[in-house]
Amino acid sequence: MKPTLLVLAAGMGSRYGGLKQIDPMGPSGETILDYSVFDALRAGFGKVVFVIRPDFEQAFRERVVARFAGRVATDLAFQTLDRLPAGFAPPPGREKPWGTTHAILCAREVVAEPFAMINADDFYGRDSFAVLARRLSGQDIDSTAYSMVGFTLKNTLSEHGTVTRGVCRTDARGFLTDIQELSGVRRTADGVECAGQEGVVRLTGDEPVSMNFWGFTPRIFAQLDEAFRAFLAAHGGEAKSECYIPTTVGDLVTSRQATCEVLRTTATWFGATYSEDKAAVQASIAALVRAGDYPANLWA
């Protein structure tokens, strides 16, 4: 059974200033998402599912999905504020999506295989997909042995503003023991720092972090449903609260409902958190094309 690639593309792009999921980055107009799908196909993934907002479905089909016609099976799932478990409703005035845990849940009807989950606007690199594809291929669909591709914190920062990162702790075997979602993360002259509840938290920059490149089986959906219900009971009345998948997986691990192996990769991550990041992303992709890692036109 070939694994499925689940792409979260429903983010509003508030910091970037537009729908960065369909912003051209490659030499022939490719988006970052194009490179992720290209890498997934050569790693052996068999289907791609996109989680999007209904309001840009037409543009997404025309500018993204159409590129893959005849190359791979595709499907869409929709994340909306009112797609909630029975008994819950969005509070008045809420506009912000419910977060990545909810986004994955929105795809439960169209994903029946072991699957990798990624962000649409992050470039993960060829080796990352190969590593996770090997882990997922042939995995029992009822297994709760999950996985995550880990990146080095200092290599995932923006030069143009702060970011949010899930900083991981692992045991001697490389399995996740704890994950902490840190916001306001930025580079300093001698390392990395972020805003903590009791003041500034200083980091070395060498910590492994989650960049939302996860490996799951369909068993995760029931667990996410339970976790999301608990989240809504506690925070569903808030205007901007979000249920993040790193926090949810961390809770599953610490409660021993699942394990999560942190997989190492030789690939370099980069992304466009801010509009000012675009030039650096384009330059990085151009360098990979010159090195022969990708063709100048992915879908020619």
C-alpha positions as a Markdown table, in Angstrom:
| # | Residue | x | y | z |
|---|---|---|---|---|
| 1 | Met | 0.0 | 0.0 | 0.0 |
| 2 | Lys | 1.5 | 3.3 | -1.1 |
| 3 | Pro | 1.3 | 6.1 | 1.4 |
| 4 | Thr | -0.8 | 9.3 | 0.9 |
| 5 | Leu | 0.5 | 12.8 | 1.1 |
| 6 | Leu | -1.8 | 15.1 | 3.0 |
| 7 | Val | -1.1 | 18.8 | 2.3 |
| 8 | Leu | -2.4 | 21.5 | 4.7 |
| 9 | Ala | -3.2 | 24.5 | 2.5 |
| 10 | Ala | -6.0 | 26.2 | 4.3 |
| 11 | Gly | -3.9 | 28.8 | 6.2 |
| 12 | Met | -4.9 | 32.4 | 5.7 |
| 13 | Gly | -1.4 | 33.6 | 5.1 |
| 14 | Ser | -1.9 | 36.6 | 7.4 |
| 15 | Arg | 1.8 | 37.4 | 8.0 |
| 16 | Tyr | 2.8 | 36.7 | 4.4 |
| 17 | Gly | 0.1 | 39.0 | 3.0 |
| 18 | Gly | -1.6 | 36.7 | 0.5 |
| 19 | Leu | -2.2 | 33.1 | -0.7 |
| 20 | Lys | 1.4 | 32.0 | -0.6 |
| 21 | Gln | 0.4 | 28.4 | -1.3 |
| 22 | Ile | 0.0 | 29.4 | -5.0 |
| 23 | Asp | 2.8 | 32.0 | -5.2 |
| 24 | Pro | 5.4 | 31.1 | -7.9 |
| 25 | Met | 8.8 | 30.3 | -6.6 |
| 26 | Gly | 10.6 | 28.1 | -9.2 |
| 27 | Pro | 12.1 | 29.1 | -12.5 |
| 28 | Ser | 9.1 | 27.9 | -14.5 |
| 29 | Gly | 6.5 | 29.3 | -12.1 |
| 30 | Glu | 6.5 | 26.3 | -9.7 |
| 31 | Thr | 5.1 | 26.8 | -6.2 |
| 32 | Ile | 6.8 | 25.3 | -3.1 |
| 33 | Leu | 3.9 | 22.9 | -3.2 |
| 34 | Asp | 4.9 | 21.7 | -6.6 |
| 35 | Tyr | 8.3 | 20.7 | -5.3 |
| 36 | Ser | 6.7 | 18.8 | -2.4 |
| 37 | Val | 4.5 | 16.8 | -4.7 |
| 38 | Phe | 7.4 | 16.2 | -7.1 |
| 39 | Asp | 9.5 | 14.8 | -4.2 |
| 40 | Ala | 6.6 | 12.8 | -2.9 |
| 41 | Leu | 6.0 | 11.1 | -6.2 |
| 42 | Arg | 9.7 | 10.1 | -6.7 |
| 43 | Ala | 9.7 | 8.8 | -3.1 |
| 44 | Gly | 6.7 | 6.5 | -3.8 |
| 45 | Phe | 3.6 | 8.2 | -2.5 |
| 46 | Gly | 0.5 | 7.2 | -4.4 |
| 47 | Lys | -2.1 | 9.9 | -3.7 |
| 48 | Val | -2.2 | 13.6 | -2.7 |
| 49 | Val | -5.0 | 15.1 | -0.6 |
| 50 | Phe | -5.2 | 18.9 | -0.2 |
| 51 | Val | -6.9 | 20.5 | 2.8 |
| 52 | Ile | -8.1 | 24.0 | 1.6 |
| 53 | Arg | -10.7 | 26.7 | 2.3 |
| 54 | Pro | -13.8 | 26.5 | 0.1 |
| 55 | Asp | -13.5 | 30.2 | -0.9 |
| 56 | Phe | -10.4 | 29.6 | -3.0 |
| 57 | Glu | -11.3 | 26.1 | -4.4 |
| 58 | Gln | -11.6 | 27.3 | -8.0 |
| 59 | Ala | -8.2 | 29.1 | -8.0 |
| 60 | Phe | -6.6 | 26.2 | -6.3 |
| 61 | Arg | -8.0 | 23.7 | -8.8 |
| 62 | Glu | -6.9 | 25.8 | -11.8 |
| 63 | Arg | -3.4 | 26.8 | -10.5 |
| 64 | Val | -2.4 | 23.8 | -8.5 |
| 65 | Val | -4.4 | 20.6 | -8.9 |
| 66 | Ala | -4.5 | 20.8 | -12.7 |
| 67 | Arg | -0.7 | 20.5 | -12.8 |
| 68 | Phe | -1.0 | 16.9 | -11.4 |
| 69 | Ala | -3.7 | 15.6 | -13.8 |
| 70 | Gly | -2.6 | 12.2 | -15.1 |
| 71 | Arg | 0.4 | 12.1 | -12.8 |
| 72 | Val | -1.1 | 11.2 | -9.4 |
| 73 | Ala | -4.6 | 10.7 | -7.9 |
| 74 | Thr | -5.7 | 13.8 | -6.0 |
| 75 | Asp | -8.6 | 14.8 | -3.7 |
| 76 | Leu | -9.7 | 17.8 | -1.8 |
| 77 | Ala | -10.9 | 18.2 | 1.8 |
| 78 | Phe | -12.3 | 21.5 | 3.2 |
| 79 | Gln | -11.6 | 23.1 | 6.5 |
| 80 | Thr | -14.3 | 25.5 | 7.7 |
| 81 | Leu | -15.0 | 27.1 | 11.1 |
| 82 | Asp | -18.3 | 25.3 | 11.5 |
| 83 | Arg | -17.0 | 21.8 | 10.7 |
| 84 | Leu | -17.1 | 20.8 | 14.4 |
| 85 | Pro | -18.2 | 17.8 | 16.5 |
| 86 | Ala | -21.8 | 17.8 | 17.5 |
| 87 | Gly | -22.6 | 20.1 | 20.4 |
| 88 | Phe | -19.9 | 22.7 | 19.4 |
| 89 | Ala | -20.2 | 25.9 | 17.4 |
| 90 | Pro | -17.8 | 28.7 | 16.6 |
| 91 | Pro | -18.1 | 31.7 | 18.9 |
| 92 | Pro | -19.5 | 35.0 | 17.5 |
| 93 | Gly | -16.8 | 37.0 | 15.6 |
| 94 | Arg | -14.3 | 34.1 | 15.2 |
| 95 | Glu | -12.5 | 34.2 | 11.9 |
| 96 | Lys | -9.3 | 32.3 | 12.6 |
| 97 | Pro | -9.1 | 28.6 | 11.6 |
| 98 | Trp | -9.0 | 26.0 | 14.4 |
| 99 | Gly | -5.5 | 24.8 | 13.7 |
| 100 | Thr | -3.6 | 21.9 | 12.3 |
| 101 | Thr | -5.2 | 19.2 | 14.4 |
| 102 | His | -8.6 | 20.3 | 13.1 |
| 103 | Ala | -7.3 | 20.5 | 9.5 |
| 104 | Ile | -6.1 | 16.9 | 9.6 |
| 105 | Leu | -9.5 | 15.8 | 11.0 |
| 106 | Cys | -11.2 | 17.4 | 8.0 |
| 107 | Ala | -9.5 | 14.9 | 5.7 |
| 108 | Arg | -10.6 | 11.7 | 7.6 |
| 109 | Glu | -13.2 | 10.7 | 5.0 |
| 110 | Val | -10.7 | 10.8 | 2.1 |
| 111 | Val | -7.6 | 9.2 | 3.7 |
| 112 | Ala | -7.5 | 5.5 | 4.4 |
| 113 | Glu | -3.8 | 4.8 | 4.1 |
| 114 | Pro | -0.7 | 5.6 | 6.1 |
| 115 | Phe | 0.0 | 9.2 | 5.3 |
| 116 | Ala | 2.5 | 12.0 | 5.6 |
| 117 | Met | 1.2 | 15.4 | 6.6 |
| 118 | Ile | 3.0 | 18.6 | 5.4 |
| 119 | Asn | 2.4 | 22.4 | 5.2 |
| 120 | Ala | 1.8 | 23.7 | 1.7 |
| 121 | Asp | 4.3 | 26.5 | 2.1 |
| 122 | Asp | 7.3 | 24.7 | 3.5 |
| 123 | Phe | 10.1 | 23.2 | 1.4 |
| 124 | Tyr | 11.2 | 20.0 | 3.0 |
| 125 | Gly | 13.6 | 18.5 | 0.5 |
| 126 | Arg | 14.0 | 15.2 | -1.4 |
| 127 | Asp | 15.6 | 13.2 | 1.3 |
| 128 | Ser | 12.9 | 14.1 | 3.8 |
| 129 | Phe | 10.2 | 12.5 | 1.6 |
| 130 | Ala | 12.4 | 9.5 | 0.9 |
| 131 | Val | 13.0 | 8.9 | 4.6 |
| 132 | Leu | 9.3 | 9.2 | 5.6 |
| 133 | Ala | 8.1 | 7.1 | 2.6 |
| 134 | Arg | 10.4 | 4.2 | 3.8 |
| 135 | Arg | 8.9 | 4.5 | 7.2 |
| 136 | Leu | 5.3 | 4.5 | 6.1 |
| 137 | Ser | 5.4 | 1.9 | 3.3 |
| 138 | Gly | 3.7 | -1.3 | 4.4 |
| 139 | Gln | 2.9 | 0.1 | 7.9 |
| 140 | Asp | -0.2 | -1.4 | 9.6 |
| 141 | Ile | -3.1 | 1.0 | 9.3 |
| 142 | Asp | -4.1 | 0.4 | 12.9 |
| 143 | Ser | -0.6 | 1.1 | 14.3 |
| 144 | Thr | -0.1 | 4.0 | 16.7 |
| 145 | Ala | 3.6 | 4.1 | 16.0 |
| 146 | Tyr | 3.9 | 7.5 | 14.4 |
| 147 | Ser | 6.9 | 9.4 | 13.1 |
| 148 | Met | 8.1 | 12.9 | 12.4 |
| 149 | Val | 10.9 | 14.4 | 10.3 |
| 150 | Gly | 13.0 | 16.6 | 12.6 |
| 151 | Phe | 15.0 | 19.6 | 11.5 |
| 152 | Thr | 17.6 | 21.7 | 13.3 |
| 153 | Leu | 16.1 | 24.8 | 14.9 |
| 154 | Lys | 18.7 | 27.4 | 13.7 |
| 155 | Asn | 18.2 | 26.2 | 10.1 |
| 156 | Thr | 14.4 | 27.0 | 10.2 |
| 157 | Leu | 14.3 | 30.7 | 11.2 |
| 158 | Ser | 13.4 | 33.7 | 9.2 |
| 159 | Glu | 15.6 | 36.8 | 8.9 |
| 160 | His | 12.5 | 39.0 | 8.7 |
| 161 | Gly | 10.5 | 38.3 | 11.9 |
| 162 | Thr | 9.7 | 35.8 | 14.6 |
| 163 | Val | 8.3 | 32.3 | 14.0 |
| 164 | Thr | 6.6 | 29.6 | 16.0 |
| 165 | Arg | 8.4 | 26.2 | 16.4 |
| 166 | Gly | 7.7 | 22.9 | 18.1 |
| 167 | Val | 10.9 | 22.1 | 20.0 |
| 168 | Cys | 11.4 | 18.4 | 20.6 |
| 169 | Arg | 13.0 | 16.2 | 23.2 |
| 170 | Thr | 13.9 | 12.7 | 22.4 |
| 171 | Asp | 15.2 | 9.6 | 24.2 |
| 172 | Ala | 18.3 | 7.6 | 23.4 |
| 173 | Arg | 16.5 | 5.7 | 20.7 |
| 174 | Gly | 15.4 | 8.8 | 18.9 |
| 175 | Phe | 11.7 | 8.7 | 20.0 |
| 176 | Leu | 9.9 | 11.8 | 21.0 |
| 177 | Thr | 9.4 | 12.3 | 24.7 |
| 178 | Asp | 8.1 | 15.8 | 24.8 |
| 179 | Ile | 7.3 | 18.7 | 22.4 |
| 180 | Gln | 6.9 | 22.3 | 23.3 |
| 181 | Glu | 5.3 | 24.9 | 21.0 |
| 182 | Leu | 7.3 | 28.1 | 21.3 |
| 183 | Ser | 6.3 | 31.4 | 19.8 |
| 184 | Gly | 8.3 | 34.5 | 19.1 |
| 185 | Val | 11.3 | 32.5 | 18.1 |
| 186 | Arg | 14.2 | 34.5 | 16.6 |
| 187 | Arg | 17.9 | 34.4 | 16.0 |
| 188 | Thr | 20.3 | 36.3 | 18.2 |
| 189 | Ala | 24.0 | 37.0 | 18.0 |
| 190 | Asp | 24.9 | 34.0 | 20.1 |
| 191 | Gly | 22.0 | 31.6 | 19.6 |
| 192 | Val | 18.2 | 31.6 | 19.5 |
| 193 | Glu | 15.6 | 33.0 | 21.9 |
| 194 | Cys | 11.9 | 33.1 | 22.3 |
| 195 | Ala | 9.2 | 34.6 | 24.6 |
| 196 | Gly | 8.3 | 32.3 | 27.6 |
| 197 | Gln | 5.7 | 32.7 | 30.2 |
| 198 | Glu | 8.3 | 33.8 | 32.7 |
| 199 | Gly | 10.4 | 35.9 | 30.4 |
| 200 | Val | 12.9 | 35.3 | 27.6 |
| 201 | Val | 13.9 | 31.7 | 27.0 |
| 202 | Arg | 17.4 | 31.1 | 25.5 |
| 203 | Leu | 18.1 | 28.2 | 23.2 |
| 204 | Thr | 21.3 | 26.9 | 21.5 |
| 205 | Gly | 19.7 | 26.6 | 18.0 |
| 206 | Asp | 20.7 | 23.0 | 17.7 |
| 207 | Glu | 17.5 | 21.6 | 19.1 |
| 208 | Pro | 15.4 | 19.3 | 16.9 |
| 209 | Val | 12.1 | 20.9 | 15.9 |
| 210 | Ser | 8.9 | 19.9 | 14.2 |
| 211 | Met | 8.2 | 21.6 | 10.9 |
| 212 | Asn | 4.9 | 19.8 | 10.6 |
| 213 | Phe | 6.2 | 16.9 | 8.5 |
| 214 | Trp | 4.5 | 14.0 | 10.3 |
| 215 | Gly | 3.9 | 10.3 | 9.5 |
| 216 | Phe | 0.6 | 8.9 | 10.7 |
| 217 | Thr | -1.8 | 6.0 | 10.1 |
| 218 | Pro | -5.6 | 6.3 | 9.9 |
| 219 | Arg | -5.7 | 5.3 | 13.6 |
| 220 | Ile | -4.7 | 8.9 | 14.4 |
| 221 | Phe | -8.1 | 10.3 | 13.4 |
| 222 | Ala | -10.0 | 8.8 | 16.4 |
| 223 | Gln | -7.3 | 10.1 | 18.7 |
| 224 | Leu | -7.4 | 13.6 | 17.1 |
| 225 | Asp | -11.2 | 13.6 | 17.4 |
| 226 | Glu | -11.0 | 13.0 | 21.1 |
| 227 | Ala | -8.2 | 15.6 | 21.6 |
| 228 | Phe | -10.1 | 18.2 | 19.5 |
| 229 | Arg | -13.3 | 17.7 | 21.5 |
| 230 | Ala | -11.3 | 18.3 | 24.7 |
| 231 | Phe | -9.7 | 21.4 | 23.2 |
| 232 | Leu | -13.1 | 22.8 | 22.2 |
| 233 | Ala | -14.5 | 22.2 | 25.7 |
| 234 | Ala | -11.6 | 24.2 | 27.2 |
| 235 | His | -11.0 | 26.8 | 24.5 |
| 236 | Gly | -13.8 | 26.7 | 22.0 |
| 237 | Gly | -15.2 | 30.0 | 23.2 |
| 238 | Glu | -12.0 | 31.9 | 22.4 |
| 239 | Ala | -11.6 | 34.0 | 19.3 |
| 240 | Lys | -8.1 | 33.0 | 18.3 |
| 241 | Ser | -7.2 | 29.7 | 20.1 |
| 242 | Glu | -5.8 | 26.9 | 17.9 |
| 243 | Cys | -5.3 | 23.2 | 18.4 |
| 244 | Tyr | -1.8 | 22.5 | 17.1 |
| 245 | Ile | -0.8 | 19.0 | 15.9 |
| 246 | Pro | 2.6 | 19.1 | 17.7 |
| 247 | Thr | 0.9 | 19.7 | 21.0 |
| 248 | Thr | -1.6 | 17.0 | 20.3 |
| 249 | Val | 1.0 | 14.4 | 19.4 |
| 250 | Gly | 3.1 | 15.4 | 22.4 |
| 251 | Asp | 0.1 | 14.7 | 24.6 |
| 252 | Leu | -0.5 | 11.3 | 23.0 |
| 253 | Val | 3.2 | 10.5 | 23.6 |
| 254 | Thr | 3.3 | 11.6 | 27.2 |
| 255 | Ser | 0.0 | 9.7 | 27.9 |
| 256 | Arg | 1.4 | 6.6 | 26.2 |
| 257 | Gln | -1.3 | 6.4 | 23.7 |
| 258 | Ala | 1.2 | 6.5 | 20.8 |
| 259 | Thr | 4.9 | 6.6 | 20.0 |
| 260 | Cys | 6.6 | 9.0 | 17.6 |
| 261 | Glu | 10.0 | 8.3 | 16.1 |
| 262 | Val | 12.0 | 11.4 | 15.2 |
| 263 | Leu | 13.6 | 10.7 | 11.8 |
| 264 | Arg | 16.7 | 12.6 | 10.8 |
| 265 | Thr | 17.2 | 13.9 | 7.3 |
| 266 | Thr | 20.1 | 15.4 | 5.3 |
| 267 | Ala | 17.6 | 17.8 | 3.6 |
| 268 | Thr | 17.5 | 21.5 | 4.3 |
| 269 | Trp | 14.2 | 23.1 | 5.2 |
| 270 | Phe | 13.2 | 26.6 | 4.0 |
| 271 | Gly | 9.9 | 28.5 | 3.8 |
| 272 | Ala | 8.2 | 31.8 | 3.2 |
| 273 | Thr | 6.8 | 32.9 | 6.5 |
| 274 | Tyr | 7.0 | 36.6 | 5.5 |
| 275 | Ser | 6.8 | 38.2 | 2.1 |
| 276 | Glu | 10.4 | 39.3 | 2.4 |
| 277 | Asp | 11.4 | 35.6 | 2.5 |
| 278 | Lys | 10.4 | 35.1 | -1.1 |
| 279 | Ala | 13.7 | 36.2 | -2.7 |
| 280 | Ala | 15.7 | 33.8 | -0.5 |
| 281 | Val | 13.4 | 30.9 | -1.3 |
| 282 | Gln | 13.6 | 31.6 | -5.0 |
| 283 | Ala | 17.4 | 31.8 | -4.7 |
| 284 | Ser | 17.6 | 28.5 | -2.8 |
| 285 | Ile | 15.4 | 26.7 | -5.4 |
| 286 | Ala | 17.5 | 28.1 | -8.2 |
| 287 | Ala | 20.6 | 26.7 | -6.6 |
| 288 | Leu | 19.1 | 23.3 | -6.3 |
| 289 | Val | 18.1 | 23.4 | -10.0 |
| 290 | Arg | 21.7 | 24.3 | -10.9 |
| 291 | Ala | 23.0 | 21.5 | -8.8 |
| 292 | Gly | 20.8 | 19.0 | -10.7 |
| 293 | Asp | 18.5 | 18.1 | -7.8 |
| 294 | Tyr | 15.4 | 19.3 | -9.8 |
| 295 | Pro | 14.7 | 20.0 | -13.5 |
| 296 | Ala | 14.2 | 23.6 | -14.6 |
| 297 | Asn | 10.6 | 22.7 | -15.4 |
| 298 | Leu | 9.1 | 20.1 | -13.0 |
| 299 | Trp | 6.1 | 19.1 | -15.1 |
| 300 | Ala | 7.5 | 19.5 | -18.7 |
